[in-house]
Each structure stands twice: as C-alpha cells, then as structure tokens.
Amino acid sequence: MKKLLVFILTVSLVMGITPAFEVFGATLIDEKFDLSTDFPTGWVSTRLTGTTAVWSVTNAPTSPSCKAYSEPNCLKFNSYNASSTQSARLTMPAITVPTGDMAVVSFYMYHDTGYSSNNDRIQVQYSTDNGITWTSAGSAISRYASPAGWKQHTVSIKPQGVNVIIGFLGISEYGYNIYVDDISVSNASYIPVTD
C-alpha cells in the first residue's frame, strides 16, 4: 500500500497534478429504516409528476422479490405501478455541512435484470434554499443492472450553503420497483498535499 501511495504521489507531482486526500469527519445521518414501516422523523416523500409515484418504507419487497439490505425494512419507489416519467422526491432532514467540506452520501440500491428497456432510476439531489431549487449530484443510477443484488453507491456533493437538504429523486419508466437501504451522510474534506 505504501509503495502504491508513493507511486501515485510521484506520478501526480511529475504530471503537475496536486494530489489530495479525502478525510471523513462526522456522520451526519445514518438511517437503516428498521424501526418502523413509517418514515423516520423529518423524512418526506413528495410527488412531483403523475398521480401514483411515491416513496415508502416496506418490509416485503416485491416486483422484484428481494430482502432488505439490512432487514427488516428498506425504502421503496413504486416504479412498477407508476407509469413512465412519473416522479417523486424523498427528502431527509436538513443537515449542516461545515464550511469548505463536502457531504458524502452512501447508500445501497437493489439492482435487477427485469424490464431491461425500462430505465427506472434515482438521482441524488440537494437544495441549499430549503427545497425551493434542487441541484443534481453525480449521474442518475439505473435500477437495471446485472448481476441482480444490492450494490453500494457513493455520491459527493459540495454545497454552496451551510444548511443542506438531500433528496432522492425517483423517476419511473414503468419497470420494476426501486429499493434503497442503509443511507448515511458524512462530511468530508479534501486536503491537498503540499511540499
């Protein structure tokens, strides 16, 4: 590991790239949704388009059948019942990210191989104005993937304000449901290496 780190630093410095290290700070949110099939305090599902798209907490995932990543419960976006282009955003309680830091959002999402041409997906977003406007962070993550199973995803955001609301925008293309579990948010700093 030390040799690899020295190699990366040497190549970075020779190429004129300023290397940096990500240092994780406090965990700001850590939610497994296992205490109840109701949303935890401060979590809200808001329908944006259509009449049936919604987020919920479930202990019996179907379409596709699976178990929660950490049993018994997980989040569900009902893209199996919501027609194409319907959407809903799930928001978590506002957090305070220290000035200059990033928020690192980590979560597990269940991927399956059904309805391969239906691009049901989620998009991590954030708002620094109490939910009036939203900025997408990273690329949208599709439900369809092989092999089927739970996969961890990590998205970093650098908010321009101190108080941040993070959301998961679910977008249906009328395929299988989307399941998400074990969401955590930590603050992190990139520390440049100096001579």
N, C-alpha and C positions, 0 to 999 in steps of 0.2 A: 504494500500500500504506500509506504514512504517513497519507494522508487517511482511509482506512478505519479504521485503528487509532485515530486521534484521534476519529473519529465514534463508534466502539464505546465508547471510554473516556468520552466526553461523555455519551452516552445512558445508559451504566451508572451514572455518577455522578449524573445527574439523576434516574434512577429509584431511586436508593438501593441499587444493587447494587454490591458490592465486586468489581471486576474482578480477575482473576488470570491469570498466565501459567504455562504448563507448561514446565518446564525439564528436559530429558533429561540424565541422568547416564550412568553406565557401562552398557555392555552386559553383562548377567549370563549370558545363554545365547544362542548363535547356532548353530542346527543346521539343516543342509540335507539330512542323511541320505544323502550321496552317496558315502561311503567304503566302504559295505558294505550287504548286504541283511539284516544283523543289526542289532538296536538298538544305538545308541551306549551306552557305559558309563553306568549309572545310570538308563536309560530302561526302564520295565517296563509290560507290559500285564497287567491283572488282570480276569478275567471276573467280573462281578457278578451277572448273571442269565442263565439259559439254559445251553445246553451248547456253542454254536458261536461266539458273539460273541467277536471278538478283534481287536486291532490288530497290524499287521505292517509291515515295510518291503518295498516292491516296486519292481522296475524294469520291470514290464509291467502297467500298469493296464488292467483290463477291467471291463466292466459298470458304468459306461460306459467306452469306449475313450478314452484321453487320454494325454498325455505328462506326466511330472513337471514341476512349475513350473520347477525348476532340475534339469535332467537329470544323472544317470540315474535317481535314486531319489526316492520320496516315501512318506509313510505311507498305510496303507490300513486302514479299518474295514470289515469284511466284512458290511455290512448286506444285500447281495444274497443271502447264504447263511444269515443269522441270522434266524429268524422274529421276528415283531412282539414288541416290548417287551424283547428280549434286549439286554444292555448290557455294555460293558467300558470300563474307565478306563485311559488311558495316562498314566503319570506321568513327570515328568522329575526330574533330580537336585535336591535341596534347594538353595535359594539363600538368601542373606542380603540382606534389603532394609533399607537404613539407616532408623533410627527417624524416623518422620514422613513418609517417602517413600511413593510408590506403586510398584507393579510394572506395567509396560505390556507386555502380551503381544500380539505381532503375528505373524500367520501368513497363509498363502494356503490357500484351500479351493477345490476344484473343484466347481462347480455345474452341474447338467444339467437337462434338461426331461423325463426319463423318469419313469414312475411318479409322476405328479403328485399322486395321492391318498395316497401313502406318505410320511409325514413323517420320513424318516431325518434325524438331526440330531446335532450335537455341542453340548456345554455345557462352557465353560471353568469350572473349579473350582479351589479352593485349600484347603490344610489348614495350620494352624499348630500342630498337635499330632501331627506325624509320621504323618499319614494315618489317624488314628482317626476324625475327623469332617471333613466337607467342606462348603464354602460355595460356592454358585454365584455367578459373576461375570457380570453382563450377562445378556442373553437367550440362549436356545438358538438355534443357527444351522442352518437347514434346508439340506439338500442340494439340494432342488428350487429352481431359480430360472432365469429367462430374462433375458438370453441365456446359453447354456452357456459355461463358461470359468472360468478361475482369477480369484478375487477376493480382495483383501487385507482382512483383518478385524483390528481392534484392540480389545482389552478391557483396561480398567484395573482393578486391584484394590488396595485399601488394607488390607493385612494388619494384624491386631492384634498380631502377634508378629514377631520378627526373622527366625527361620528359617521358610521357606515352601516347601511342595511344591505345584507347579502341575500340574493334570491336565486331560486332555481326556476327558470322558465321552461315549462314542459310544452312541447309542440307535437301535436298528434298528426299522424299520417294514416290513421285507421289500421294500424298493425296490432302487435301485442302490447300489453301494459308495460310501463317502465317502473322498475323498483330501485329504490335508493336506500342506503342504510349507513349508520355509523358516520355521521357528519362531524367533522372537527374543524375549528378555525384557530390558527395560531398566528401571532405576529412574528415577523422575521425581518432581519436586517441583512443587507449585503455590505460586507466590509471589504473595501478594496485593499489589496496588498501593496504596501509602499516599501521603498528602499530604506 
